[in-house]
């Protein structure tokens, strides 16, 4: 049994047979989140890139759970200086874990931490996505990205059960490109992410799912806190 809980924005928690991991934890700063950081129990924290709306609660969660943060070399080192236990992974690389396997895929976006007081931006390595094999399923979290042609390769080379695709537009691909991405990736189920958290990325998740249905692709617009089981 595989359990997927959506925590809003791009934050997804995946649990199977006593193993639990979370991707891009952004809860304390997310007005839509229904779960408190203190209530989350995980062994691994996967980070697609270094923007605050994807890493905000990573260090707190890592310390709270004695969990390992998995991120690119630059971001992993940065968070280790804050006392977190880390493991570096980079684009195209994969590693075995007690629950299965994680491979980092490319994404087209940016990645950095903004230090407002110092008016500085710290480079956090390339952005990415993740292919996670767990509980006999393969999940694809695209991260923050625009549409890119190698999504076809990701779909051709991997039997993807669930794809988490951003639809917010402005900072990532919007619904039009996300429909194309879904056609290329060919997952059994698409869950839209990275939308409605802030005014610039307002979208209609149900309308997106309806567009997928017209292409004979199953989709589900999950509400923050909602759980699905596979």
N, C-alpha and C positions, 0 to 999 in steps of 0.2 A: 504493500500500500504506500502510495506517495501522496503527501499532502502539500499543497501550495497555498500559502497565505499572502495576500496582497496587502501591503501596508500604505499604499498611496505613493504618488510620484513614480519613482523607478524602483522602489524598495519591494523586494520579493523574498519571502522566507520559504525554504524548501526542507521538508522533514520526511525521513524514511527510516524505519527500523532503528530508532534510537539516535540516528544521526540528524543534525540540523545545521543548515547554513543560511546565511542571509546575504543578499546582494544589495549594495548601495543603500545602507541604512540612513534614512533622513526622516526622523520621527519628531524630535523635540522642536524642530523649526518648521514642521509641516502642519499647517492649519487643518488639513484633512485627516491626519493620522488619528486612529482610534486606539492605538496600542502604545503603552508607555515603554520607554527604553528599559526600565527596571523589570518589566515583565517578560522580556525576551531572553530565551535560553538557546544558545547556539555554540557550536564548536569552531565554526569557520565563518569569516566575513570576507566576501568577495567585493572588490571595488573596481568599477570599470574605468574611472578616471578621477582627477583630483579636485573637481569642483565641489563647493561646500554643500550643495544640495544632493550630494551623493556620498559624502564622507563625514558629515557633521557628527554623527553619533558612533563612528567606528571605533575610536580609541576607548570611549566609555564602555561600549559593549565588549570590546576585547578584554579590558581589565576586569569587568564585572563577571565574565564567563571564563576567564583564562583561555580565551579563544585566539585563534591565529588569523591575522589579516593577510589575505592574498591580494597582491597588487603589483603593478609594474615596479621595476627596480628603484626608480626615483621616489615614487610615492611610498613604497614600503620602507625605504630608509627614513624618509621624513617622519613617518608615523612611529617608527621604532625609537626615534629621538624623544618622542612623547611618552615612552614607556610601554608601547604595545609590542606584543609578540607578532612577528611578521614572517611571511614567506614571499619571496619575489618570484614573479612569473611574467613573461613578456610575450609579445605578439607572436603567434604561431607555436608557442611552447605549450606543453601539457605536462601534467603530473598526476600520479596516483594518490588517492586519499582513502581513508578507511571506508568512505561511503561509495567510492567509485572513481571517477576521473574528471579533471577540469582542463579544458583547453582554452587559451585566450585567443580570440579572433580580432581582426582589425576593426576599427570604426573610424569614421571621418568626422572629427570634432576638434575640440581643443582641451587643454588640461592644465590647470594651474590653481594655486591658492593665492587669493588676494589678501595682502596685509594692509588694511586700510590705514592704520595708524602710521605706518612707514611709507605709505604710497608705493608699495612694491608688489610685484607679482612673482611668485616662485614657481618655476617650471616643474611640472609633475610627471614628465614622461608622456609617451603617446597614449591617447585614449584607446579603449578596446571594448570588446564584448566577451561573453563566455559561452562555451558549450559545456554543459554539466551533464555527466552521465551518473544517474543515481536511481536506485530502485527499479532497475531495468528499463528506464526511460531516458531519453535525451532531450534536454531543454536548452534553448538558445535565448540568451539575454543579449540583445543587440547593443545595449548601452546607449549613450547619446550619439546619434549618428545621422548623417544624411544617407540617401540612397546611393549604393555603389554596386558596380557590376558583379563583384566577387560574391555577393550574396547568393548568386546563382550557384557558385561552386560550393558554398556552405550547404545549400539545399541538396545539391547533387551528391555530395560526399557523406552526408549525415542523415539518418532517418529521424527527423526531428518530430517529437511528440507535441511540444508546446514551444511557441516562439513569443517572446515579450518584445514588442516593437513600439518605439516612440511615435506618437502622432501629434505632438503639441505644436509643430511648426515653429517658426521664428528661430529657435536654437537647435532644432533637430528637423528631421523630415516631418512633413505634415501628412494628413490622411491620404492624399493622392499618391504620394510616393510610398507610403506604408502599405497601401493595397498592392502596389507593384512588388514591394519587398516580400509580402506574403505569398504572392504568386511564384516568386523565385525561390523562396526558402522551402515552400511546400510542407508546412507543418500540419499536424492533425488538428491543432487548435492554436488560435492567435489571441493573445491578451494585450490590449493596448496599454501603454504606460507613458509617463512623462507628459501629462496633460492635466489641465484644470487646477493645478496647484497654485498658480499665480495668474493674474489677468492676461498677460501676453500669450499664454499658451492654453487659452480656453478652447475646448473642442467638445463635440458631442460623441461620446464613446459608443452609444447605441446606434447612432447613424453610421459610424465607421463599421460596426459589426454587420449592419444591414448591407453595406456595400460589399463586405467580404462575402456575405451570403449570396449576393448576385453573381459572384465568381465561384460559387460552390466551395467556399472555404468557411470552416466553422470558426466563429470568434465569440469571445465573451468579455464584456466590459465589467471587470470586477470592481466592487466597491471596497474602499479601505476597510480592512478587517475581515473581508470575506475569504472563505476557504473553499478550495475545490480539491477533490480526491480522485486520483487516477488508479 
